[in-house]
Amino acid sequence: MSAGKFIAGFIVGGVVGAVIGVLLAPQSGEETREKIGQGAKDAYEKAQGAVKEIQAKADDVVGEMQKKGEEIIAKIQDLINKKESEQQ
């Protein structure tokens, strides 16, 4: 399972649990709406943080892959140059 799917499931589960808890709590409709709104805002902020964290990790992975790719290209170029010099 990918990290993105896990985080999305975690966030959705948290929101659903919070909404159910608020709806079942004995309070006025106005208080309930306020709590639901605050819960949605909190979930949105957490989702933004998770997205930023995933993006940072993805950027790190892409950077590493580019570095490895450049190293491989340099090695291949060295092998090509070596073969060409042997043939002459």
C-alpha positions in Angstrom: 0.0 0.0 0.0 1.4 3.4 -0.9 2.0 6.1 1.6 -0.4 8.5 -0.1 -3.3 6.0 0.2 -2.5 5.4 3.8 -2.4 9.1 4.7 -5.6 9.7 2.7 -7.3 6.8 4.5 -6.0 8.1 7.9 -7.3 11.6 7.3 -10.7 10.4 6.0 -11.1 8.1 8.9 -10.2 10.8 11.4 -12.7 13.2 9.8 -15.5 10.6 9.8 -14.8 9.7 13.4 -14.8 13.3 14.5 -18.1 14.0 12.7 -19.8 11.0 14.2 -18.5 12.0 17.7 -19.8 15.5 17.3 -23.2 14.4 15.9 -23.7 12.1 18.8 -22.7 14.6 21.5 -25.5 16.2 23.5 -25.3 19.9 22.4 -27.2 22.6 20.5 -27.2 22.6 16.7 -25.2 25.8 16.6 -22.4 24.3 18.7 -22.5 21.1 16.6 -22.1 23.1 13.3 -19.3 25.1 14.9 -17.5 21.9 15.9 -18.0 20.3 12.5 -16.6 23.4 10.8 -13.6 23.5 13.1 -13.0 19.8 12.5 -13.1 20.3 8.8 -10.6 23.2 9.1 -8.3 21.0 11.2 -8.6 18.1 8.8 -7.8 20.4 5.9 -4.7 21.8 7.7 -3.5 18.3 8.5 -4.0 17.2 4.9 -2.0 20.2 3.7 0.8 19.2 6.1 0.8 15.7 4.8 0.8 16.8 1.2 3.8 19.0 1.9 5.7 16.2 3.6 5.0 13.7 0.8 6.1 16.3 -1.8 9.3 16.9 0.1 10.0 13.2 0.2 9.2 12.8 -3.4 11.5 15.7 -4.3 14.3 14.0 -2.3 13.7 10.7 -4.2 13.7 12.5 -7.6 16.9 14.3 -6.7 18.6 11.0 -5.7 17.4 9.3 -8.9 18.7 12.2 -11.0 22.1 11.9 -9.3 22.2 8.2 -9.8 21.2 8.6 -13.5 24.0 11.1 -14.0 26.5 8.7 -12.5 25.3 5.9 -14.7 25.5 8.1 -17.8 29.0 9.2 -16.9 30.1 5.5 -16.5 28.5 4.5 -19.8 30.2 7.5 -21.5 33.6 6.4 -20.0 33.0 2.8 -21.3 32.2 4.1 -24.7 35.3 6.4 -24.8 37.4 3.5 -23.6 36.1 1.2 -26.3 36.6 3.8 -29.0 40.2 4.4 -27.9 40.9 0.6 -27.9 39.6 0.3 -31.5 41.9 3.0 -32.8 
